[in-house]
Amino acid sequence: MELALAEQMRKLDNAAIHEFGIPGIVLMENAGRKTCDGLIGRYGNPAGKRAVIFAGPGNNGGDGFVVARHLHQHRAEVVIYLLVDPDSVTGDAKTNLDIVQKLAIPIHTVTSTDSISEIELSSADFIIDGLFGTGLKRDIEGHFASAVDAMNSYSVPVVALDIPSGLHSDTGHPLGRCVSADATYTYGLPKPGQICYPGKKFCGYLEIIDIGIPPEAVDSAQLHLEVLDDKSISAMLQFRLPEGHKGTHGHMLVIGGSVGKTGAVILTAKGGLRSGSGLVSVCSPRQVNVIYESALHEAMTIPVEGTESGAPSIRDYAVIHDAISGKKAVVVGPGAGLDASTAELMRKLYKECEQPLVVDADALNSLAAQPSSIECDKAYVRILTPHPGEMARLTGMTVEQIQADRITIARDFSMKNNVYLVLKGASTVVSGPDGRVALNSTGNPGMGAGGMGDVLSGLIGGLLAQGLEPWSAACVSVYCHGMAADRLYQKMNQGYLATEVAEVFPEVITLLKTNKYLA
C-alpha cells in the first residue's frame, strides 16, 4: 500500500482539484461523511451521544465541521470548540463553518488557555480532534497545547481527523505535544508517521478513508514509498517448478563467526535453509569447524585457517574466493568479530565479490571503520542490514538522529552509496538505490532478543540465492520474518527464540503463496 509524505499529499489534493476538476469542498465532504460512517461502525449509533469537536485553522477544522453536521443529522448532541477567530476561517472550511452556524449546533470560540480549562469533557461520549492536519511542522504551543492536554486527560475515546494533532506526518515524532487517539481516520493515503513508531502508538486504530482522489493522480505522483502488506508481499513471491531440485533452488554461502559467536553463523545458515535455499555452505575456520559440522546437519562447511579467535581472515581470501564461485548469494559478518585481518577481509569482499552480498553485524562495523569503503559499484548488489547503533556508526550520526528521521536517512544513504538498506527496528525501513522506500508492518516487542537479525540476514541471502531480485528479497524477508514472530507472539508474549522464528517462516510463505492471508 502506498504512503504519502505531507507535501506529496498536498500535491495530490491539488491535482484532484485543479487537474481533474474535483472541487475541494467535495473532497472535504467525502472526508467528513465517511469519517462519520467510520465512527458509527466503531462506536455505534451516535443518537443521543455527546460529541465534543475541537476545530482549528485550515482544512482540518473544516473536516471537523463536516463531521459535526453528519453527527447532528444522526441526532447526536454535538458541541464545537473553535480555537481561532471565526473571521480567520477561509475557503471550504469557511463554507462548512457557515453551514453549522445555521444549525442547532453550539459553537464556542476559545482563544485562551484559561478558557480551555473551563471546557467540560468528562460527560462526552467521544472527542473529535480537528485541530491540525498533516501540514504541521512546528511544536504546538499556547491554548492549542492546552487543548491537546485536555483531550488526553480524560478516559474518553479521542478520534483524530486525518492525523493526531501534533504528530509529524513524515517522521512519526510528536511536535511538542500530541493527541493520543483511540482511532484515526486518515484521508486519501496513509502517512509514514502513522506507520513508524512512536507515531503508530498515537494513532490507535487506523482507517484509510477514500475521499475521491483519482487513481490516475496517485499513479502519476510516483510516490516511491509504501507500507508492506500481505498483498504486496504475495505479489513478490516465486512459485517453484515441479521439476525443481536443490541445484535449481540456489546455493548460499555464509562467511563469519568466531569463538564465542558461532551461534550467529548457525542462525544465519538456518535462516537460509528455512527460506528454501537449495544448498547452504559455511566458510569455517578449522578451530570452530566441529561446531558447525555438529549443529548444521543440512549445511556444508568449507574449512579455512582463520585467526586465533576462530574468525575468517584476509589470509583465507584465496580459498574463500574459490568458495564463492558458483554461489548465488553470500552473507558476510555475523559473529565475525573485529580482528584487523577479519575486518580487512570483510572490506575486500565488499569491494570485489561479484555475487549479491548481504552485509550484517561485524561486516558493517568493518565498513564503518573506513567510511570511504561504503560506496558500492553500481554493478554489484549489496544489502546492508544495520540496527540503529550500526547505522549510527556507518553514518557518523547519533542513534537519536537516526531514529528521528529513519525514512529520509535510509533513502539518502541507499542512493548515495548504491546499496539496498534494511534499517532494523520497529517498523523496519527497507530502501533501495533508486529511491524506493518501504515500511514494514509486522513484528512485535518479543523480537527484542539475540539472534533475530542473524536469522533475517540468512533469510535475505536464501531468497537472493533462489533468484528473487534484491528489493523483493529484502521486503519479503523483513515482512515474513516479522509475521512469523507475530504467530509465535500469539502463543507466547516473550521468550520465543530466533530459531523458532526461522522454523515458522516456511509456514508464513505458504500462507501468502496460497492467498490465505493472516488477520
C-alpha positions as CSV (number, residue, x, y, z in Angstrom):
1,M,0.0,0.0,0.0
2,E,1.4,3.4,-1.0
3,L,2.2,6.1,1.6
4,A,2.3,9.8,1.1
5,L,4.5,12.4,2.7
6,A,2.8,15.6,3.8
7,E,3.9,17.6,0.7
8,Q,3.0,14.7,-1.6
9,M,-0.5,14.6,-0.1
10,R,-0.9,18.3,-0.6
11,K,0.1,17.9,-4.3
12,L,-2.4,15.0,-4.7
13,D,-5.2,17.2,-3.3
14,N,-4.2,20.0,-5.7
15,A,-4.1,17.6,-8.6
16,A,-7.6,16.3,-7.8
17,I,-8.9,19.8,-7.6
18,H,-7.0,21.6,-10.5
19,E,-6.2,18.8,-12.9
20,F,-9.3,16.6,-12.5
21,G,-11.8,19.3,-11.6
22,I,-13.0,17.8,-8.3
23,P,-14.0,20.8,-6.1
24,G,-12.1,20.9,-2.8
25,I,-15.4,21.1,-0.9
26,V,-16.4,17.7,-2.4
27,L,-13.1,16.2,-1.1
28,M,-13.9,17.7,2.3
29,E,-17.4,16.5,2.3
30,N,-16.3,12.9,1.4
31,A,-13.7,13.0,4.3
32,G,-16.2,14.2,6.9
33,R,-19.1,12.0,5.8
34,K,-17.1,8.8,5.5
35,T,-15.4,9.6,8.9
36,C,-18.9,9.8,10.4
37,D,-19.7,6.4,8.8
38,G,-16.5,5.0,10.4
39,L,-17.4,6.4,13.8
40,I,-20.8,4.7,13.6
41,G,-19.2,1.4,12.6
42,R,-16.7,1.6,15.5
43,Y,-18.7,3.3,18.3
44,G,-22.3,2.5,17.4
45,N,-25.4,4.7,16.7
46,P,-24.5,8.3,17.8
47,A,-28.1,9.3,18.5
48,G,-28.3,10.8,22.0
49,K,-24.5,10.6,22.5
50,R,-22.4,13.7,23.3
51,A,-19.7,14.5,20.8
52,V,-17.2,17.3,21.5
53,I,-15.3,18.6,18.5
54,F,-12.1,20.7,18.7
55,A,-11.6,22.6,15.4
56,G,-8.5,24.5,14.4
57,P,-7.5,26.6,11.5
58,G,-7.4,25.3,8.0
59,N,-9.0,22.3,6.4
60,N,-8.6,20.0,9.4
61,G,-11.1,22.3,11.2
62,G,-13.2,22.2,8.0
63,D,-13.3,18.4,8.2
64,G,-14.4,18.7,11.8
65,F,-17.4,20.9,10.8
66,V,-18.5,18.3,8.2
67,V,-18.3,15.6,10.8
68,A,-20.3,17.8,13.2
69,R,-23.0,18.2,10.6
70,H,-23.3,14.5,9.9
71,L,-23.3,13.6,13.6
72,H,-26.0,16.2,14.1
73,Q,-28.0,14.5,11.2
74,H,-27.8,11.3,13.2
75,R,-29.2,13.0,16.3
76,A,-26.0,13.2,18.3
77,E,-25.6,16.0,20.8
78,V,-22.7,17.9,19.2
79,V,-20.7,20.9,20.5
80,I,-17.9,22.6,18.7
81,Y,-15.0,24.4,20.3
82,L,-13.3,26.6,17.6
83,L,-9.8,27.6,18.7
84,V,-9.4,30.5,16.2
85,D,-11.4,33.7,15.4
86,P,-14.2,32.6,13.1
87,D,-13.4,35.5,10.8
88,S,-10.0,33.9,10.2
89,V,-11.5,30.7,8.7
90,T,-11.4,30.8,4.9
91,G,-12.2,28.7,1.8
92,D,-14.0,25.4,2.0
93,A,-13.6,25.3,5.8
94,K,-15.5,28.7,5.9
95,T,-18.3,27.3,3.8
96,N,-18.8,24.4,6.2
97,L,-18.5,26.7,9.2
98,D,-21.3,28.9,7.8
99,I,-23.5,25.8,7.5
100,V,-23.0,24.5,11.0
101,Q,-23.6,28.1,12.3
102,K,-27.1,27.9,10.9
103,L,-27.8,24.6,12.6
104,A,-28.7,23.9,16.2
105,I,-25.0,23.1,17.0
106,P,-23.4,25.2,19.8
107,I,-20.1,26.7,18.7
108,H,-17.8,28.3,21.2
109,T,-14.8,30.4,20.3
110,V,-11.9,29.6,22.6
111,T,-8.7,31.5,22.2
112,S,-7.0,31.4,25.6
113,T,-5.6,28.8,27.9
114,D,-7.9,29.8,30.7
115,S,-10.9,29.1,28.5
116,I,-9.7,25.6,27.7
117,S,-9.6,24.7,31.3
118,E,-13.3,25.5,31.6
119,I,-14.3,23.0,28.9
120,E,-16.3,20.1,30.4
121,L,-15.1,16.8,28.7
122,S,-15.9,14.2,31.3
123,S,-19.5,13.8,30.1
124,A,-18.5,13.4,26.4
125,D,-19.0,10.0,24.8
126,F,-16.2,10.8,22.4
127,I,-14.0,13.7,21.4
128,I,-13.1,14.7,17.8
129,D,-9.6,16.1,17.2
130,G,-9.8,18.5,14.2
131,L,-7.1,20.9,15.3
132,F,-4.2,20.4,12.9
133,G,-3.7,18.2,9.9
134,T,-0.6,16.7,8.1
135,G,1.0,20.0,7.3
136,L,2.0,20.9,10.8
137,K,5.8,21.2,11.2
138,R,6.2,23.3,14.4
139,D,5.7,22.5,18.0
140,I,2.1,23.0,19.3
141,E,2.0,25.9,21.8
142,G,-0.4,28.1,23.8
143,H,-4.0,27.3,24.0
144,F,-3.7,24.7,21.3
145,A,-1.3,22.8,23.6
146,S,-3.8,23.2,26.4
147,A,-6.5,21.7,24.2
148,V,-4.3,18.7,23.4
149,D,-3.6,18.2,27.1
150,A,-7.3,18.4,27.8
151,M,-8.1,15.8,25.2
152,N,-5.5,13.5,26.6
153,S,-6.6,13.9,30.2
154,Y,-9.9,12.1,30.1
155,S,-10.7,8.4,29.6
156,V,-12.9,9.3,26.7
157,P,-12.3,7.9,23.2
158,V,-10.5,10.6,21.1
159,V,-10.9,10.4,17.3
160,A,-8.3,12.1,15.2
161,L,-9.2,13.5,11.8
162,D,-6.5,12.7,9.2
163,I,-3.7,12.6,11.9
164,P,-3.5,13.2,15.6
165,S,-2.8,16.9,16.1
166,G,0.9,17.3,17.0
167,L,2.2,14.2,15.2
168,H,4.7,14.9,12.4
169,S,3.2,13.3,9.4
170,D,6.5,12.3,7.8
171,T,8.6,11.1,10.8
172,G,6.0,9.9,13.4
173,H,7.5,12.1,16.1
174,P,5.5,14.4,18.4
175,L,5.8,18.1,17.9
176,G,6.0,19.2,21.5
177,R,2.6,17.7,22.4
178,C,0.5,15.2,20.5
179,V,-3.1,13.9,20.8
180,S,-3.2,10.3,21.8
181,A,-6.1,9.0,19.7
182,D,-8.2,5.9,20.2
183,A,-8.8,5.9,16.4
184,T,-7.6,7.9,13.4
185,Y,-9.4,8.3,10.1
186,T,-6.8,9.4,7.6
187,Y,-7.7,10.8,4.2
188,G,-6.5,9.6,0.8
189,L,-3.5,7.6,1.7
190,P,-1.8,6.6,5.0
191,K,1.1,8.7,6.1
192,P,4.6,7.4,7.1
193,G,4.2,8.9,10.6
194,Q,1.2,6.7,11.2
195,I,3.2,3.6,10.5
196,C,6.5,4.5,12.2
197,Y,7.0,4.5,15.9
198,P,6.3,6.3,18.1
199,G,3.6,7.7,15.7
200,K,1.8,4.4,15.4
201,K,1.1,4.5,19.2
202,F,-0.6,7.9,19.0
203,C,-2.9,6.9,16.1
204,G,-4.6,3.9,17.7
205,Y,-6.9,2.2,15.3
206,L,-6.1,3.5,11.8
207,E,-8.6,3.6,8.9
208,I,-7.9,4.9,5.5
209,I,-10.8,7.0,4.0
210,D,-11.1,7.2,0.2
211,I,-12.0,10.9,-0.3
212,G,-12.1,10.6,-4.1
213,I,-8.6,11.4,-5.3
214,P,-8.4,9.7,-8.7
215,P,-6.0,6.7,-9.0
216,E,-4.5,8.4,-12.0
217,A,-3.3,11.2,-9.8
218,V,-1.7,8.7,-7.4
219,D,-0.1,6.8,-10.2
220,S,1.4,9.9,-11.8
221,A,2.7,11.1,-8.4
222,Q,5.4,8.3,-8.3
223,L,5.4,8.3,-4.5
224,H,8.2,5.6,-4.2
225,L,7.0,5.0,-0.6
226,E,4.9,2.1,0.6
227,V,3.9,0.0,3.6
228,L,4.4,-3.7,3.2
229,D,1.3,-5.8,3.5
230,D,0.1,-9.3,2.6
231,K,-1.0,-8.3,-0.9
232,S,2.3,-6.6,-1.9
233,I,4.4,-9.4,-0.5
234,S,2.4,-12.1,-2.1
235,A,3.0,-10.5,-5.5
236,M,6.8,-10.8,-5.0
237,L,6.8,-14.5,-4.2
238,Q,8.1,-17.1,-6.7
239,F,6.4,-20.4,-7.3
240,R,8.7,-23.4,-7.8
241,L,8.7,-25.6,-10.9
242,P,7.5,-29.2,-10.3
243,E,10.8,-30.4,-11.7
244,G,12.9,-28.2,-9.4
245,H,15.7,-29.6,-7.3
246,K,18.4,-28.4,-4.9
247,G,20.6,-27.3,-7.8
248,T,17.9,-25.0,-9.1
249,H,17.0,-23.5,-5.8
250,G,20.3,-21.7,-5.2
251,H,23.4,-22.0,-3.1
252,M,24.1,-19.6,-0.3
253,L,27.4,-19.0,1.4
254,V,27.9,-17.7,5.0
255,I,31.2,-16.0,6.0
256,G,31.6,-15.1,9.6
257,G,31.7,-16.5,13.1
258,S,34.4,-16.7,15.8
259,V,35.0,-18.4,19.1
260,G,32.0,-17.4,21.4
261,K,29.9,-16.2,18.4
262,T,29.4,-19.4,16.4
263,G,25.7,-19.2,17.1
264,A,25.4,-16.2,14.8
265,V,26.5,-18.2,11.8
266,I,24.4,-21.2,12.8
267,L,21.3,-19.0,12.9
268,T,22.2,-17.3,9.6
269,A,22.6,-20.7,8.0
270,K,19.3,-21.8,9.4
271,G,17.6,-18.7,8.0
272,G,19.0,-19.6,4.6
273,L,17.8,-23.2,4.9
274,R,14.3,-22.2,6.1
275,S,14.0,-19.7,3.3
276,G,14.1,-22.6,0.9
277,S,17.7,-22.2,-0.4
278,G,18.7,-25.5,-2.1
279,L,22.1,-25.5,-0.5
280,V,23.9,-23.6,2.2
281,S,27.6,-23.6,3.0
282,V,29.7,-22.0,5.7
283,C,33.3,-20.9,5.4
284,S,34.5,-22.3,8.7
285,P,37.9,-21.7,10.4
286,R,39.3,-25.1,11.5
287,Q,39.2,-24.0,15.1
288,V,35.4,-24.0,15.2
289,N,34.6,-26.3,12.3
290,V,33.4,-29.1,14.5
291,I,30.8,-26.8,16.0
292,Y,29.3,-26.1,12.6
293,E,29.6,-29.7,11.5
294,S,27.6,-30.9,14.5
295,A,25.0,-28.1,14.6
296,L,24.2,-27.8,10.9
297,H,23.2,-31.2,9.6
298,E,21.8,-29.8,6.3
299,A,24.6,-27.4,5.6
300,M,28.1,-27.9,4.4
301,T,31.4,-26.4,5.6
302,I,34.4,-25.2,3.8
303,P,37.4,-25.2,6.2
304,V,39.8,-22.2,6.2
305,E,42.7,-21.5,8.5
306,G,41.2,-18.4,10.2
307,T,42.5,-16.3,13.1
308,E,43.4,-17.3,16.6
309,S,39.9,-16.3,17.6
310,G,38.4,-18.7,15.1
311,A,37.2,-16.0,12.6
312,P,37.9,-15.9,8.9
313,S,41.0,-13.9,7.9
314,I,42.3,-12.0,4.9
315,R,44.8,-14.8,4.7
316,D,41.9,-17.0,3.7
317,Y,40.9,-14.9,0.8
318,A,42.1,-17.2,-2.0
319,V,40.1,-20.2,-0.5
320,I,37.1,-18.0,0.1
321,H,37.2,-16.5,-3.4
322,D,37.2,-20.0,-4.8
323,A,34.3,-21.0,-2.5
324,I,32.2,-18.0,-3.7
325,S,32.4,-19.3,-7.2
326,G,29.1,-20.8,-8.2
327,K,27.2,-19.4,-5.2
328,K,24.1,-17.3,-5.9
329,A,24.4,-15.2,-2.7
330,V,26.8,-14.5,0.1
331,V,26.2,-13.4,3.7
332,V,29.1,-11.8,5.5
333,G,29.7,-10.6,9.0
334,P,27.5,-12.4,11.6
335,G,29.6,-13.2,14.6
336,A,32.9,-12.3,12.8
337,G,34.4,-10.1,15.4
338,L,36.7,-7.1,14.8
339,D,40.1,-8.7,14.4
340,A,42.1,-6.4,11.9
341,S,42.6,-9.3,9.5
342,T,38.9,-10.2,9.6
343,A,37.9,-6.6,9.0
344,E,40.2,-6.3,6.1
345,L,38.6,-9.5,4.6
346,M,35.1,-8.0,5.1
347,R,36.0,-4.8,3.2
348,K,37.8,-6.7,0.4
349,L,34.8,-9.0,-0.1
350,Y,32.5,-5.9,-0.1
351,K,34.5,-4.3,-2.8
352,E,35.2,-7.3,-5.0
353,C,32.6,-10.0,-4.6
354,E,30.6,-10.3,-7.8
355,Q,27.7,-12.2,-6.2
356,P,24.9,-10.4,-4.3
357,L,26.2,-9.7,-0.8
358,V,24.2,-9.4,2.4
359,V,26.3,-7.4,4.9
360,D,25.5,-7.7,8.6
361,A,26.9,-7.3,12.1
362,D,30.7,-7.0,12.2
363,A,31.0,-6.6,8.5
364,L,29.0,-3.4,8.9
365,N,31.4,-2.3,11.7
366,S,34.3,-3.0,9.5
367,L,32.9,-0.7,6.8
368,A,32.1,1.9,9.4
369,A,35.8,1.9,10.4
370,Q,36.6,3.1,6.9
371,P,33.6,5.2,5.7
372,S,35.2,5.7,2.3
373,S,34.7,2.0,1.7
374,I,30.9,2.1,1.9
375,E,30.0,3.4,-1.5
376,C,29.4,0.4,-3.8
377,D,30.0,-0.2,-7.5
378,K,26.6,0.0,-9.3
379,A,27.4,-3.3,-11.0
380,Y,27.2,-5.1,-7.6
381,V,24.3,-5.9,-5.3
382,R,24.8,-5.1,-1.7
383,I,22.1,-5.3,1.0
384,L,23.2,-3.8,4.3
385,T,21.2,-4.8,7.4
386,P,22.1,-2.4,10.3
387,H,20.3,-1.9,13.6
388,P,20.2,1.8,14.7
389,G,23.5,1.6,16.5
390,E,25.3,0.2,13.5
391,M,23.6,2.7,11.3
392,A,24.9,5.5,13.5
393,R,28.4,4.2,13.1
394,L,28.0,3.9,9.3
395,T,26.8,7.5,9.0
396,G,28.7,9.2,11.8
397,M,25.4,10.3,13.4
398,T,24.0,9.5,16.8
399,V,21.3,6.9,17.4
400,E,18.9,9.7,18.3
401,Q,19.5,11.4,15.0
402,I,18.9,8.1,13.1
403,Q,15.7,7.4,15.0
404,A,14.4,10.9,14.5
405,D,14.1,10.5,10.7
406,R,14.6,6.9,9.7
407,I,13.0,7.2,6.3
408,T,15.0,10.1,5.0
409,I,18.2,8.9,6.4
410,A,17.7,5.4,4.9
411,R,16.7,6.7,1.5
412,D,19.6,9.1,1.3
413,F,22.1,6.5,2.4
414,S,21.0,4.0,-0.2
415,M,21.0,6.5,-3.0
416,K,24.4,7.9,-2.1
417,N,26.1,4.6,-1.7
418,N,24.3,2.5,-4.4
419,V,23.1,-0.1,-1.8
420,Y,19.9,-1.6,-0.5
421,L,19.4,-1.0,3.2
422,V,17.4,-2.8,5.8
423,L,17.3,-0.4,8.8
424,K,16.0,-2.7,11.5
425,G,13.8,-1.9,14.4
426,A,10.1,-1.3,15.0
427,S,8.7,-0.5,11.5
428,T,11.8,-1.7,9.8
429,V,12.7,0.6,6.8
430,V,13.8,-1.0,3.5
431,S,15.3,1.4,1.0
432,G,16.9,1.0,-2.5
433,P,19.4,2.9,-4.6
434,D,16.6,4.0,-6.9
435,G,14.9,6.0,-4.0
436,R,12.2,3.4,-3.2
437,V,11.3,3.1,0.5
438,A,9.1,0.5,2.2
439,L,8.0,0.4,5.9
440,N,7.3,-3.0,7.5
441,S,4.0,-3.5,9.3
442,T,4.8,-6.8,11.0
443,G,6.7,-7.7,14.1
444,N,6.4,-7.2,17.9
445,P,8.4,-6.5,21.1
446,G,9.1,-10.2,21.6
447,M,11.6,-9.9,18.7
448,G,13.9,-7.9,21.0
449,A,16.2,-10.9,21.6
450,G,19.5,-12.1,20.4
451,G,19.8,-13.9,17.1
452,M,16.8,-12.3,15.3
453,G,19.0,-10.3,13.0
454,D,21.2,-13.3,12.1
455,V,18.1,-15.2,11.0
456,L,16.9,-12.2,9.0
457,S,20.3,-11.9,7.1
458,G,20.1,-15.6,6.3
459,L,16.5,-15.3,5.0
460,I,17.5,-12.5,2.7
461,G,20.6,-14.4,1.5
462,G,18.5,-17.5,0.9
463,L,15.9,-15.7,-1.1
464,L,18.6,-14.0,-3.2
465,A,20.1,-17.4,-3.8
466,Q,16.7,-18.6,-5.1
467,G,16.6,-15.8,-7.6
468,L,14.5,-13.1,-6.1
469,E,15.7,-9.6,-7.1
470,P,17.2,-7.7,-4.2
471,W,14.3,-5.4,-3.4
472,S,11.9,-8.3,-3.3
473,A,14.3,-10.5,-1.2
474,A,14.7,-7.7,1.4
475,C,11.0,-6.9,1.6
476,V,9.8,-10.5,1.7
477,S,12.3,-11.4,4.3
478,V,11.6,-8.5,6.6
479,Y,7.8,-8.9,6.3
480,C,7.6,-12.6,6.7
481,H,10.3,-12.6,9.5
482,G,8.0,-10.3,11.4
483,M,4.9,-12.3,10.5
484,A,6.5,-15.5,11.7
485,A,7.3,-13.8,15.0
486,D,3.7,-12.5,15.2
487,R,2.4,-16.0,15.1
488,L,4.7,-17.0,17.9
489,Y,3.7,-13.8,19.8
490,Q,0.1,-15.0,19.8
491,K,1.1,-18.1,21.8
492,M,3.9,-16.5,24.0
493,N,4.3,-12.8,24.7
494,Q,8.0,-13.2,25.1
495,G,10.8,-15.8,25.3
496,Y,10.4,-17.3,21.9
497,L,13.7,-17.9,20.1
498,A,15.2,-16.7,16.8
499,T,15.5,-20.4,15.8
500,E,11.7,-20.8,16.3
501,V,11.1,-17.7,14.1
502,A,13.1,-19.4,11.3
503,E,11.1,-22.6,11.7
504,V,7.8,-20.7,11.3
505,F,9.0,-18.9,8.2
506,P,8.1,-21.6,5.7
507,E,4.5,-21.7,7.0
508,V,4.1,-18.0,6.5
509,I,5.4,-18.2,3.0
510,T,3.0,-21.0,2.2
511,L,0.0,-19.0,3.6
512,L,1.0,-16.0,1.5
513,K,1.5,-18.0,-1.7
514,T,-1.9,-19.6,-1.3
515,N,-3.5,-16.2,-0.5
516,K,-4.6,-17.4,2.9
517,Y,-3.7,-14.1,4.5
518,L,-3.3,-13.8,8.2
519,A,-5.5,-11.4,10.2
